[in-house]
């Protein structure tokens, strides 16, 4: 059974970099069928897609994102990571990692999801 | 302001049926597939429906999805108190070049 688990600091200072890692177990991140993604949810608000990555390193990001984003993959560790630079209080959210379904560009869905990790941006 | 519009809340009695709407445009729902998620309090979202009307294994057939034009609908029959949750629709927006979600609908089972 595929499982995903987010890890990283729960508190980040404003203007610094938020870094999270998602560890995949029960399956290989190098599957040719799937992209892997990050989604966040500010407290009491809805979901926001951040970006996705393929095991080869190919990425695509939400152009609406204000903070500079980088998603990377480490196939040797079966992990992928999120870096969000120059964060502000508006980046406070629960961050989820998830596997994107194997459909084409017109089909985007996520299953399964990690349990999520709350990151607070505060001095 | 979400790209996809959902009603903030819906309610129905146990055993009844409820529908949750998700309205978009030709740049998103109108030309792309829709997915639906259930988020129980304090937990991660769970996929209920993908590609407009397909259910992952393990999701009961009480949950159904449909799409017409630039709108989609999630239907839940035989409501149970355990169905109380937030429900989100999602799709790809071809103009924004981004995955987008609705603002979420809180289901109350009275």
Interface residues (C-beta under 8 A of the other chain):
Chain A: X37 X46 X47 X48 X49 X52 X60 X62 X63 X64 X96 X101 X103 X105 X106 X107 X108 X109 X110 X111 X112 X113 X114 X115 X116
Chain B: X2 X31 X32 X33 X35 X37 X43 X44 X45 X46 X47 X50 X51 X56 X88 X90 X91 X92 X94 X96 X97 X98 X99 X100 X101 X102 X103 X104
